[in-house]
């Protein structure tokens, strides 16, 4: 099961899975694998890799359910940076269950967790300032179960949680909430947010689990919904969308629990790419958890059954197992 993908500054592909971390050298066409080794302090904290991030200093960070790792490029080993016990508490919350990471335009490093909210990590002191849901405070985080963090071009942090979308003003330090409002067709379609992507100056794409895709218009402060319609072959193939990215021509690519989807801005419709057992050039599995675009405009697609590289021009998949 491929959970996350990243291309580093040397164009090597890093693949986080439910059973270790893989590095693919595109020149040598070789995989190197990293695992948690019990008793070895210089190894992964866990074999479940939830997220990968390369910061502006080209440091590679690896988020796991047991804490944060960092790649030591000189020694070619993976070091634990903050393990489980250094979280905000010792109950398995907080820093332990890392779900996403981002370095903002000010150089601040943010971590999203399952159960502990978001944390601003000082990478020198290794201390974290936590921002979490506060009962009775409408300007705090809406939910401590964070799934994704994204910074837009206006230096806002967008945080997707299991109970709504949050916009965090980095200058004023407060949250604005966006939730599904029954009876309001211009509100968010659902509250379990899985991915966020900024397509241009006007629109943000927000995906949900079970309630489709949203396009947020900054100018009107409204959401447009894209839902699966079984009677329309040009609708999105599923209402559960795990991942969002874009290619240079403005097309949006989506990983869903029913294939890879391509949104074409000119026609405003979707095309889906599904697994076909009799077609070796089709995608390896229909559960697409992550989609990453590299510098060559190729898409790396992680599924429940292996890694795929997709050429959007030739419309063909190459499978890696």
N, C-alpha and C positions, 0 to 999 in steps of 0.2 A: 504494500500500500504506500503510494507516494503522497506525502502530505505537503511538501513545500519545495520550491526550486529557486535557485539564484545563479546568475552568471557573474563571476567576479571580474575584477579589473584586468585579469590575465585571460579572460574569455574561457575560463574553466567553469564547467557546470557542476553546481553542488545540488545534491538531491537528498532531501530529508525524508526518511521513511519511518514506518512503524517498527523497523528492525535495523536501526543504524543510519549512519551518514555515508553518502557516496560522493566521490569526486570524479568527474569524467573529463579526461584530457582529450579535447577534440582533435589535436594534432596527432598524438600517439594512438588515439582511439582505445584508451585504456581506462578502466575503473580502479579507483583506490577506495577501500572501505575502512570506516572507523566505527568502533563499537565501544560500548561500556564494558570495561574489564574490572570485575570485582577484585579489590585489593590493589589496583593500580590507580594512584591519584591523578596521573596524567592521562586520563581518558574521559570519554563522555560521561556525564552524570546519569544519563538514561539513553536507551536505544530508541526511544520515541522522540523524533525531532519535529517539533510543532512549527517552528519558524526559523528563518535565516535572514541575516541582515549584514550588509557591508557598509560601514560608515565612511565619512569623507577622508579618513586616514587609511582607508583600505583594510581596516580591521574587520575580520569576519566573526560574527556573533551567532551563537547557536542556542536557541531556546528550547527547553525540554520541560517535562512535568516535574523534574527534580532540580531545576535551577538553570543557571546561565553558564555556558561555556564560551571560551574564546580560542580561536586558532592562533598558535604561535608559529608564524610562517618560517622563522629562522630555524627553529628546532623541528619543524614539521610534525608537531604534536598538538593535540587539543587539550587545553587546560581548563579545569573548573574555575569559574570566576566568582560566582555566588551560588553556593549549594543551598539545599532545602532549608537547613536550620537557620540561615541568615535572613529569612523572609520576615515580614512584619509579625508573624507569630509562628508557632511550631505545629500547627494543626493541619498543615498541608495546604493552607491558603497562601495568598500573597505571591511573593516572588517565585515560589515553588512551581506553580503551574503556569508557565509562561505561554502566552498565545500569540503575541505579536510584539514587534519592536519598530521604532523609527527614531532617526536623528532629525531634529527640527532645524529650521533655517538659522537659529541662534546657536546651534551646536549642542543643544540639550538632548539627552538620550532618554527616550520614554519606553516603558515596558508595560504592556497590557497583560493582565493575569486573569485566571479563572478563580474568582472569589475574593481577590484582594484589591480590585480596582486598577488604577494606573499608577505607575511610579516614575518619578524623575530621578534617574540614576546618575550620580557623580562617579565617573569611571576612574578617577584618581583616588578618591577616598573609599570608594565602593559602598557609599552610603546612599540610601534611597529616601526621597520624600514622597509620601503616599497621598493620593487623592482618591477618596472613596465616597460612596453614598452616605449621606448624613440625613437621618430621619428628620423631617420637618424643614429641611433646607432645599428649596426648589432650585437653587443654583449650584448644587453639588451634583456629582455623577448620578445618573438615573439608576444604574445597576452595577454591582461589583464584578459581575461575570462579563469580562471584556473579550471580544472575539477579534477585533481589528482596530488599528490606529492608522490614520492617514493625515498628512499635512497638505493643505491646499496652497495655491499660489498667493493667497492673501494672509498667509501665516496663521491660519486657524487649524487647530487639531480637531479632526473628526474621529469620534470614538463610537464604534458599533458594539452594542451590548446585547444580552439576551432579553433586554426590556427597553428597547428604544435606541435612537440615534442621538448622540451628543455632539455639540460644537463647543470647543473650549477656546476661549479668547486668551492667547498667550500673554497679552499685555495687561488685561484686566483680571485674569485668573478666576473666571467664572464660566459655568456651563449653561448652554441653552439646549433645551430638550425638544426632540421631535418624536412624536409617537403616533400610532394609528388612532384616529378619531372616528368613531362610528358615525356614519351619516355625512362625513366630509370626504368627498371623492378626491380632494386636492391634498389630503394628508398622506402620511406614510402608509404603504399598503399593509405592512406587518411589523412587529416589534423585534423579532429575532434577526439581528443584522449580522451578515456573514462577511461582506466585502464592500469596499468603498474605492472609487476611482474617479479622478478628475479628468474629464475629456478635454475641456477648454475653459475659457474664462467664465462661461455662463452656466455650464452644467456639471453636476456631480452624479455619478451612477452609484446606486446603493442596492445591494442584493440582500435578499431575505431567505429564511428557511420556511418554505411552505406558502409564501405570499408573493412570489415573483420578484421582478426587477423594478426599480424606481429610477426615474431621472428627475433630479432636483434642479429647478430653475431658480438661480439666485435672485434674478430680477423680480419675479413675481412671488417668490417664497412659496412655491407650490411643487407638488410631486406629481409626475405622470407615471401611471402604472403600466407594466407590460406583464400580462399573465398568459399562462398556457390555455389555448383554446383547442380542444380536441377536434373541432370542425374546421380549423384553419391551419393548414400545413405550414404557413409562413409566420405562425406565432412561435414564441419561445417554447422549447420542447418540454420544459419543466418549470414548476414554481419554486423549486429549491435550487438556488444558485450559490455555488461555493466560492467562485473566483471570477475576477474581472481584470482584463487588460485591454490594450489597444495597439493597433499597428499604425504605420506612418500615414496611411491614407484615410485615417479617421474611423475605420471600422472597429467596433467593440467586439471582443471575444470573451465568451463566458463558459465557465466550467459548471455543469449542472449534474444532477443525479440521473440524467438521461441524455448523456452525450455532450459534445462540444458544440457551442452555438456561435454563429457569426451574425452580428447586427450590422446591416448596411444602411448608412445614413441617407443615401439618396432615395431608397425605396421605403425606408423605415420598417423593414421586415426582417425576419430571422431565417437563417438556414442552419439546419442541424447536421452534425456528423456523428454517425452511430457505428457501433461495432457490428461487423458482419463476419460470422465464423468462416465463410467461404472466401472472404476477401482479405488477403494478407496486408494490403495497403490501407485497411481501415483502422480506426482507433482500437487499442487493445481491450478497452473496457468502457462501459457507458457511465460509470461513476467517476466524474472528473473533479478532483479536489483542488487542483491548482493549475494555473496557466501562466507562463512567463515568456515574455518576448525578449529575444537577445538582440545584440547590435546588428546582426545580419537580417533582422526582421523575420527570423524563424520563431515558431512557437514551440516551447517545451511544455508538454502536457502530462501531468501526473494523474494517474488513475488508481482505482482499487486493485488493478492488476498490471502494474508496470508503468514504465516511462515511455513517452512517445515524442518524437520530433516531427512537427508538422510544417510543411511548406505551403503557405497560403496561396502561392501562385500555381503550383502544380496540384494542389489539393490532395496531397498524399501523405501518409503517416509512415514513419519508420519506427519500429518497436524496439525497445531495449528491455530485457528482463533481468 
